[in-house]
Amino acid sequence: MGKPKVAFFDFTCCEGCQIEFTNYGDAAFLELIKHVDVVEFREAMSEKTTEPIDIALVEGSFSREADRARLESIRERAAVVIAYGQCAASGGINALKNHQDDYKQYVYGDDAGQPHLDSQDARPISAAIKVDYSAYGCPVNKYEVLQIVFHLLHGKAPVIPNYPVCVECKRRESVCRYAEGDHCMGMVARAGCGAPCPAYGIPCEACRGFVDHPNVPALERVLVQRAGFSQKRAVEKALMFTANDLEATS
Amino acid sequence: MSTTARIRVDHLTRVEGHGNIVVNVTDGVVEKCEWQVPEAPRFFESMVRGRHYSEVARITSRICGICSVGHTLASVKATEDALGIEVSSQSWKLRELLKHAENFDSHVLHINILVAPDLLGAPSVFPLVETHADVVARALRLKRLAHEWGSLIGGRTTHPMSVVPGGMAAVPTVKELKALREQLLAAVPDLEAAVATVAALAPVVPVFDRPTEYIALSNDQDYGLYDGDIQSLLPDGTTQRYPVAEYKQVTNEFVVPQSTAKYTKNKLDSYAAGALARFNNNYDRLHPEAKKVAESLGMQPICTNPYMNTVAQAVEIVSDVYESLALLDELIATGVELEPLVEPTRYGSGAGATEVPRGILFHEYEYDDAGTCVSGNCIIPTNQNHNNIQYDFEKLVPELVAQDKSEKEMELALEMLVRSYDPCISCSTHYVDVKFVR
């Protein structure tokens, strides 16, 4: 049996998650490609495939109906589809515009009605095709990606955390952003990143989305009472990476 | 001269983002020759509205995965200009160090992973693992160095965390800076070997010249990667500087019916941004070690072959290492402390620019009295290069036809030309008028 075939595909996104795949360093990367065949990766290779794929890593959100056919053809060929990064997993930062009704006019002015500027709400790719697993984060945690791939190579289902970032922050012994007079969304944000942001002095923006069943009213109350936010800012705060999550929980 | 070619490259590979090449030649007559951009629009300038100033760079960083450091820096600089903030010299130096890390990181990736396969006759880096194992292993080592270097200062290299309006939210220790200094010194042999590889491949770089206007940040002290005024250099050597606040006088964005994107132009039909534009504008202030490498690669300003942009990148990675060693020496000598962030002194509008790997990048914002963003504008280098690529195509295709090149040879020459600009198409803040010709 040949090595499992892995392919990367990109939709509406910044392609930073693909870049993370080049950041493993020489030893880990050369080891990884002993175990898998990378058969398509447009950003890094000219080779393309129409053959069946074992693992498809799909980056970017589904924001144009025109992209549906390409997503469906990937799904038909791939045994496992992974939503690779937050744009694919939830719509990501692109979904911030879902809550604005004038974004096309604002950016394109009089040209806003032209058909090629077609852009619907930014949705996760699961709005178009069945997704087997999600690698969350903006960007993905590249070590978690390795874990997911290794689990699949061993025939196991990957384990994705469903506890808040606060857990990882405590384990890292970072000072709580609230204790520093700042704000944070770590108490409702999905962990798995290793809580790097509070360790680098900035709040968690919940770039991996929420845990299942987040207590959003409590988040807003804390943002108002402990961080001094206006009610409006407290409500809008969570739109940055979790606009679609919020819709699902409301 | 009886060439007939139908070139249609959809979603060009080994570039960031989505671009198409369309060329029709019938019996030696060029009927169509276009560089198109069908990237999905993403609306960042709209999305920053209503967000607090502390969040804006964290949003606009997401414009681009490769130059997210540059977007963060340009965004934070624009916000600081709008808020009347001047950061400390320590913050300035750390940000410069981070800027060099990004430039090095992106250029190493571009030279070794995206361009080298063309010059070594392979479709991607993966077959090179077998045929040129040393080149690949060295590229991955240098890539890892860049990642660790940028991560030490920025927290990570894709969407860095520590750069915030008012300064740096986290700083490395002197011990960590000393370790980075050792890492950079230890990488010099790899760096020299990488430059030697580029030198060996230089004869394969296509010969093509089209003098154009070159635009880059420039100052009187250094190479201008992090900061400076906007400088225009014309092929006859005349230069003009403009303050960053007047960037719109230089970019002059406009829409053309047959085009795929908003174009820019200044004094000539089009202008170029990127490593070659910086090299041409700022050669006098290039680090002596990098100058030596430029000489060994046969490069002099004003270089007018756009394919040489990749060679200019090789010169810049040398400059990045030596400039950073000097910055590290200064930071190690003074010591590094976590400083409180500088608070806003006013709320208004402001612009910021920095050089990202692909060229000059502008961000501009306006804030209300609560520090909430009311408007944003970003003009990215690839946007500025599209017009120049189109004019290059229009000169190159007839030359290729005159040389009786086959369709395949023409296609490769055009793909390599686009790749030499190292375009970064996802930075599509406001592309317009995409036209498909079937």
Interface residues (C-beta under 8 A of the other chain):
Chain A: F11 T12 C13 C14 E15 G16 C17 Q18 I19 E20 T22 N23 Y24 G25 D26 F29 L30 I33 V38 F41 R42 E43 A44 M45 S46 E47 K48 S63 R64 D67 G92 I93 N94 L96 K97 Q100 D102 Y103 K104 Y106 V107 Y108 D111 Q114 H116 L117 S119 C138 P139 P196 C197 A199 Y200 G201 I202 E205 R233 E236 M240
Chain B: H11 T13 R14 V15 E16 G17 P38 A40 P41 R42 F43 E45 S46 M47 R49 G50 R51 H52 E55 R58 I59 R62 I63 C64 G65 I66 S68 L109 I113 L114 P117 P123 S124 V125 F126 V129 V136 A137 L140 R141 K143 R144 H147 G155 R156 T157 T158 H159 M161 S162 V164 A169 A170 V255 S426 C427 T429 H430 V432 D433 V434 K435
